[in-house]
Amino acid sequence: MSDDKKKIVFYDTLDRQTRFRVRLQHDSLNQSQFFRMMITGYTENDPDLLAFLDKCKEKELIQGKAKRDSNKLSVKKGLQNKTKFALDDADIESIFDIIQKEHPDL
């Protein structure tokens, strides 16, 4: 495996793993495809995935309402700025590269 790929591992119950594998087979997906899709949706702020996560956070008492609302507002503003300045993913990546070069400690 190359250095640019990282392995993600976690543990869960046998029952949940079994139900997960059955659902994956039903949807013609493998675990890697599923997790890559979820990670993409999460990192790209997919509104449907974020709404689901917000519901889960509320149910599991992971964050307070004020923090969840603040996060939603930040995502909304980010998407508005992306549209306002007509930034595509390559532009955004370039901006992050510049910031990283100027501030390697971040």
Buried (B, 14 or more C-beta within 10 A) or exposed (E): EEEEEEEEEEEEEEEEEEEEEEEBEEEEBEEEEBEEEEEEBEEEBBEEBBEEBBEEBEEEEEBEEEEBEEBBEEEEEEEEEBEEEEBEEEEEEEEEEEEEEEEEEE
